[in-house]
């Protein structure tokens, strides 16, 4: 797994934890954390798919 995908997954996990803590405390700032978790999750998938496509292109060439 690419390093950037791992970083994005770590950010996603931390954002989810921050959202849970924020909602438990009664703050609606957790919505921002949920959006950040979604963004970082999509970034992780992008980097994984890009690395997989590059690996397949290198194998076929």
Secondary structure, DSSP 8 states (H G I E B T S, - for coil): --HHHHHHHHHHHHHHHHHHHHHHTT-TTHHHHHHHHHHHHHHHHHHHHHHHHHHHHHHH-
